[in-house]
Amino acid sequence: MLAIHEQLNQLLFSNTPFVMVTLVDVVGSSPQDVGSKMLVTKDGLYAGTVGGGKVEFKAINDAKTLLEGRFPKKSFVSWNLKDDVGMSCGGIVRIYFESFHTQTWKIAIFGAGHVANALIPLLLSLECQIHCLDTRQVWLDKLPNSPKLLLTHSQNLVSEVKQIDQDTFVLLMTMGHSTDLPILLEILRTKQFPYLGVIGSKAKAVRIKKDIEEANLPSSCKDAFYCPIGLDIGNNHPQEIAISVAAQLIQVRDQLYRERESKDSPKFLSHVRYTVETLK
């Protein structure tokens, strides 16, 4: 069974609005420990528990009301079990509600090698959700444990493309060209992401363009991805590459935000492609 933080991560990646309910204090007896959490969607209890019974029933209903926008996104309550909940026993519970409505900045990274292991801890310091996929469990195990990081061990990364949401920034940095290319071609055939980057040199970019032509894809696909990725700063050490890539992701993200705010792009993060300035 998935841990509560993993189920929270699934809701964030699927853009499902939900409320996280946390039991923060108890006076008297309680069937759950302080710190217990549950996740509530518009359909009701999704995962976890704060004790069951009347307390949990009331907490679920209040969480669903919070999702309807009647109250602020964060709410702290203190309930007298007899007066507020209708229980015969005495005592007080204090519960914290936090709703998640907004769209999350999502980043999918195919490959968990040296650059990904340098990049992901850097990105985890930002407000984003990261999905890293690799065929090698040993490399996935090197990554930090975080509720903002979803790990997928799969022997068929091409088949995982269909699971990636259209609003995701996507990076391809697997073991090499032979493993990056099938994923890239599948994306170009079936998906459109706001950012699509392939790690490699300008020489690799030229080769990829030739591969796209041989795959009989539209010529516009040749300019539908970044390669090389990252801003033109630093050296070839994984840590400096990671910084340059993170900077480019932020740059593209902010450009999209500005377009949304100016209403020049009514469908934010939808069917957007960028011409690659580095491919000249």
Sequence and secondary structure as in RCSB ss.txt:
>XXXX:A:sequence
MLAIHEQLNQLLFSNTPFVMVTLVDVVGSSPQDVGSKMLVTKDGLYAGTVGGGKVEFKAINDAKTLLEGRFPKKS
FVSWNLKDDVGMSCGGIVRIYFESFHTQTWKIAIFGAGHVANALIPLLLSLECQIHCLDTRQVWLDKLPNSPKLL
LTHSQNLVSEVKQIDQDTFVLLMTMGHSTDLPILLEILRTKQFPYLGVIGSKAKAVRIKKDIEEANLPSSCKDAF
YCPIGLDIGNNHPQEIAISVAAQLIQVRDQLYRERESKDSPKFLSHVRYTVETLK
>XXXX:A:secstr
   HHHHHHHHHHTT  EEEEEEEEEES  SS TT EEEEETTEEEEE S SHHHHHHHHHHHHHHHTTSS SEE
EEEEETTTTS  SS  EEEEEEEEE S   EEEEE  SHHHHHHHHHHTTSS EEEEEES HHHHTTS   TTEE
EEE S HHHHGGGS TT EEEE SSSHHHHHHHHHHHHHH   SEEEE S HHHHHHHHHHHHHTT  GGGGGSS
BSS S S S SSHHHHHHHHHHHHHHHHHHHHHHHHTTS SSTTSS     TT  
